[in-house]
């Protein structure tokens, strides 16, 4: 079905709803030795997602994008209910991007006994319980549970995730290490709007005023990045928080500078992997963002 030399417009996007159908479609491609990439998403696709598809196309022969709003990772039922699901829009974007497969299972396909919880508990390390893990308890158990199921269904050679969910990527890497899974994890840079706002499916919920207020988050992070060499950690955090606090309607959950491997706050600039992360509620919408310092 697939001519790998064809233009993106010539490729056919195959929409698949069951694990059995997915395995059947991928089996002959794997038999040919083709490299399979997976881009897991919850839909409401934007250019950030498309950047993952494009990167996957560079590194693999076949790209599978999954769209599944995973109920086990939502700690707030209202958040699950209002999560955007513009499936026609998403399929159009994936078709134009030249994606090969989109896997869109029903909840019962991934969790046959839902809403009865499955037995899933994995040691992701102490980093599971800080930052997002503190504000959304159990979130990363749900994330790793569904990512494992997707890895098991697709059996990809490589999987692509966005840097914006920095802690999530770390948790998935930890899961891969703990379970000794044979999949390469690739982290792709944050894609931003022209004014600096990190692209997110949740941005659709921002009012015009909230959208303007949300820019203070990237402004604070860029301040840390630009002044990192000249100010102490304490000064950087104090001034960045002051920047955020000048804007009404923005409620900080955290703004921190951490070791990127442990997610523990740092006090001295002796770490090779340093990340500044922020999470805040802007109006009624919770947003996260980060910059990698070095």
C-alpha positions as CSV (number, residue, x, y, z in Angstrom):
1,X,0.0,0.0,0.0
2,X,2.8,2.4,0.8
3,X,5.3,3.8,-1.7
4,X,7.9,5.3,0.6
5,X,9.2,7.5,-2.2
6,X,5.8,9.1,-2.8
7,X,4.9,12.6,-1.8
8,X,3.1,13.2,1.5
9,X,-0.1,14.0,-0.4
10,X,0.1,10.6,-2.2
11,X,0.3,8.6,1.0
12,X,-2.9,7.0,2.4
13,X,-3.6,7.5,6.0
14,X,-5.0,4.3,7.4
15,X,-7.4,4.7,10.4
16,X,-7.3,1.8,12.8
17,X,-9.4,1.2,15.9
18,X,-8.3,-2.2,17.3
19,X,-5.0,-3.7,18.4
20,X,-5.5,-6.8,16.3
21,X,-6.0,-4.7,13.1
22,X,-3.0,-2.6,13.9
23,X,-0.8,-5.7,14.5
24,X,-2.1,-7.2,11.2
25,X,-1.3,-4.0,9.3
26,X,2.2,-3.6,10.7
27,X,3.3,-7.2,10.5
28,X,4.1,-7.3,6.8
29,X,5.9,-4.0,7.0
30,X,8.1,-5.2,9.9
31,X,8.7,-8.4,7.9
32,X,10.3,-6.2,5.2
33,X,12.6,-4.7,7.8
34,X,11.0,-1.3,7.8
35,X,11.6,0.9,10.8
36,X,8.4,1.8,12.8
37,X,8.0,5.0,14.7
38,X,5.2,5.8,17.2
39,X,4.0,9.3,18.1
40,X,1.6,9.0,21.0
41,X,-0.9,11.8,21.4
42,X,-4.2,12.6,23.0
43,X,-5.4,14.4,19.9
44,X,-6.3,18.1,19.5
45,X,-3.3,18.2,17.2
46,X,-1.3,21.3,16.5
47,X,2.1,22.2,14.9
48,X,3.9,20.9,17.9
49,X,2.5,17.4,17.2
50,X,3.3,17.8,13.5
51,X,6.9,18.5,14.4
52,X,7.0,15.1,16.1
53,X,5.6,13.5,13.0
54,X,8.1,15.2,10.8
55,X,11.0,14.1,13.0
56,X,9.6,10.6,13.0
57,X,9.5,10.6,9.2
58,X,13.2,11.5,9.2
59,X,14.2,8.6,11.4
60,X,11.8,5.8,10.4
61,X,10.1,4.3,7.4
62,X,6.6,4.1,8.8
63,X,4.9,6.5,11.3
64,X,2.1,5.5,13.5
65,X,0.3,8.3,15.4
66,X,-2.0,7.3,18.2
67,X,-4.9,9.4,19.4
68,X,-6.3,8.3,22.7
69,X,-7.6,10.5,25.6
70,X,-6.4,8.2,28.4
71,X,-8.7,8.3,31.4
72,X,-6.3,6.7,33.8
73,X,-3.9,9.7,33.8
74,X,-6.6,12.4,34.6
75,X,-6.8,13.2,38.3
76,X,-9.8,15.5,37.7
77,X,-12.9,14.0,36.0
78,X,-13.9,17.5,34.8
79,X,-10.5,17.9,33.1
80,X,-11.1,14.5,31.3
81,X,-14.6,15.5,30.3
82,X,-13.6,18.9,28.7
83,X,-10.4,17.7,27.0
84,X,-10.8,18.7,23.3
85,X,-11.5,15.9,20.8
86,X,-11.6,17.4,17.2
87,X,-11.1,14.1,15.4
88,X,-11.9,15.2,11.9
89,X,-9.4,18.1,12.3
90,X,-6.8,15.7,13.6
91,X,-7.2,13.2,10.7
92,X,-7.0,16.0,8.2
93,X,-3.7,17.2,9.7
94,X,-2.2,13.7,9.8
95,X,-3.3,13.1,6.2
96,X,-1.6,16.3,5.0
97,X,1.5,15.5,7.1
98,X,1.8,12.1,5.3
99,X,1.4,10.0,8.4
100,X,0.9,6.3,7.6
101,X,-1.4,5.1,10.4
102,X,-3.5,6.7,13.0
103,X,-4.5,4.4,15.9
104,X,-7.7,5.6,17.5
105,X,-9.0,2.9,20.0
106,X,-12.0,3.1,22.2
107,X,-11.5,3.1,25.9
108,X,-12.7,-0.5,26.2
109,X,-10.1,-1.6,23.6
110,X,-7.3,-0.4,25.8
111,X,-9.0,-1.1,29.2
112,X,-11.5,-4.0,28.7
113,X,-12.7,-3.8,32.3
114,X,-12.9,0.0,32.5
115,X,-13.8,1.7,34.9
116,X,-12.5,-1.1,37.1
117,X,-8.8,-0.3,37.7
118,X,-6.2,-2.6,36.3
119,X,-3.2,-3.8,38.4
120,X,-0.5,-1.4,37.3
121,X,2.1,-0.1,39.7
122,X,5.7,0.6,38.5
123,X,8.6,2.2,40.4
124,X,9.4,5.3,38.4
125,X,11.8,6.7,41.0
126,X,11.4,9.6,43.4
127,X,11.0,12.1,40.5
128,X,7.5,10.7,40.0
129,X,6.3,12.5,43.2
130,X,7.6,16.1,42.6
131,X,6.3,18.9,40.4
132,X,3.4,17.5,38.4
133,X,3.5,14.4,40.5
134,X,2.8,16.5,43.6
135,X,-0.1,18.4,42.0
136,X,-1.5,15.4,40.1
137,X,-1.0,12.4,42.3
138,X,-1.0,9.1,40.3
139,X,-0.8,10.9,37.0
140,X,2.4,9.2,35.8
141,X,1.2,5.8,36.7
142,X,-1.6,6.4,34.3
143,X,0.7,7.9,31.7
144,X,3.2,5.0,31.8
145,X,0.3,2.5,31.9
146,X,-1.1,3.7,28.5
147,X,2.3,4.2,26.9
148,X,3.3,0.7,27.8
149,X,0.0,-0.6,26.2
150,X,0.7,1.5,23.1
151,X,4.3,0.2,22.9
152,X,2.9,-3.4,23.3
153,X,0.4,-2.8,20.4
154,X,2.8,-1.1,18.0
155,X,6.1,-2.5,19.0
156,X,7.9,0.5,17.6
157,X,11.6,0.8,17.1
158,X,11.5,4.5,18.2
159,X,8.9,6.7,19.9
160,X,8.7,10.5,19.8
161,X,7.7,12.8,22.6
162,X,7.6,16.6,23.1
163,X,10.0,18.4,25.5
164,X,7.1,20.5,26.8
165,X,6.1,17.5,29.0
166,X,9.6,17.2,30.3
167,X,8.7,15.2,33.4
168,X,6.5,12.9,31.4
169,X,9.4,12.0,29.1
170,X,11.6,11.3,32.0
171,X,9.0,9.0,33.5
172,X,8.6,7.1,30.2
173,X,12.4,6.7,29.9
174,X,12.4,5.4,33.5
175,X,9.7,2.9,32.6
176,X,11.6,1.8,29.5
177,X,14.7,1.2,31.7
178,X,12.8,-0.6,34.5
179,X,11.0,-3.0,32.0
180,X,14.0,-3.3,29.7
181,X,11.9,-2.4,26.6
182,X,13.5,-2.3,23.2
183,X,12.4,1.1,22.1
184,X,14.4,4.3,21.6
185,X,12.9,7.4,23.1
186,X,13.4,10.7,21.3
187,X,12.6,14.0,22.8
188,X,11.7,16.8,20.4
189,X,12.0,20.6,21.1
190,X,9.1,22.7,22.2
191,X,7.3,24.4,19.4
192,X,6.1,27.9,20.2
193,X,3.7,30.5,18.8
194,X,5.4,33.6,17.4
195,X,4.9,35.4,20.7
196,X,6.6,32.6,22.7
197,X,3.6,30.7,24.1
198,X,4.3,26.9,24.1
199,X,1.9,25.2,21.8
200,X,-0.6,23.0,23.7
201,X,-4.0,21.4,23.1
202,X,-5.2,23.2,26.2
203,X,-4.6,26.6,24.7
204,X,-7.9,26.3,23.0
205,X,-9.6,26.9,26.4
206,X,-7.8,30.3,26.9
207,X,-10.0,33.4,26.6
208,X,-8.5,36.4,24.8
209,X,-7.4,37.9,28.1
210,X,-6.0,34.6,29.4
211,X,-4.1,34.1,26.2
212,X,-2.4,37.5,26.7
213,X,-1.7,36.7,30.4
214,X,-0.2,33.3,29.6
215,X,2.7,34.9,27.8
216,X,4.2,35.8,31.2
217,X,5.2,32.1,31.7
218,X,7.5,31.9,28.7
219,X,8.7,35.4,29.6
220,X,9.8,34.3,33.0
221,X,11.5,31.2,31.6
222,X,13.4,33.2,29.0
223,X,14.5,35.6,31.7
224,X,16.1,32.7,33.6
225,X,17.7,31.4,30.4
226,X,19.1,34.7,29.4
227,X,20.4,35.7,32.8
228,X,21.6,32.3,34.0
229,X,25.3,33.1,33.7
230,X,25.1,36.4,35.6
231,X,22.7,35.8,38.5
232,X,22.5,33.3,41.3
233,X,19.8,30.6,41.4
234,X,18.0,32.4,44.2
235,X,18.1,35.7,42.3
236,X,16.9,34.1,39.1
237,X,13.9,32.5,40.8
238,X,13.0,35.5,42.9
239,X,13.0,37.8,39.8
240,X,11.2,35.3,37.6
241,X,8.5,34.8,40.1
242,X,8.2,38.6,40.4
243,X,7.7,38.8,36.7
244,X,4.8,36.3,36.9
245,X,3.2,37.9,39.9
246,X,2.9,41.2,38.0
247,X,0.1,39.6,35.9
248,X,-3.4,39.2,37.3
249,X,-5.2,35.9,36.7
250,X,-2.1,33.8,36.7
251,X,-1.7,31.5,39.8
252,X,1.6,29.8,40.1
253,X,1.8,26.1,41.1
254,X,5.6,26.1,40.8
255,X,8.5,27.9,39.1
256,X,11.7,26.1,39.7
257,X,15.2,25.3,38.5
258,X,16.1,21.6,38.8
259,X,18.5,18.9,37.9
260,X,17.0,17.4,34.7
261,X,17.8,13.8,35.8
262,X,16.3,14.0,39.3
263,X,13.9,17.0,39.1
264,X,15.3,18.1,42.4
265,X,15.8,21.9,42.9
266,X,19.4,23.0,42.6
267,X,21.2,25.7,44.5
268,X,24.5,25.8,42.7
269,X,25.3,25.8,39.0
270,X,27.3,22.6,39.1
271,X,24.8,20.4,37.2
272,X,25.3,19.4,33.6
273,X,21.6,18.9,32.9
274,X,19.6,22.0,34.2
275,X,16.0,22.8,33.4
276,X,13.7,25.6,34.5
277,X,10.1,24.6,34.7
278,X,6.8,26.4,35.4
279,X,3.2,25.4,35.9
280,X,0.4,27.8,36.5
281,X,-3.3,28.2,36.3
282,X,-4.2,31.0,33.8
283,X,-7.8,31.8,34.3
284,X,-9.4,28.3,34.4
285,X,-6.7,26.6,32.3
286,X,-3.6,25.0,33.7
287,X,-0.4,25.4,31.6
288,X,3.1,24.0,31.8
289,X,6.3,25.1,30.1
290,X,10.1,24.7,30.5
291,X,13.5,25.7,29.0
292,X,16.6,23.5,29.0
293,X,19.4,25.7,30.3
294,X,22.4,23.4,29.3
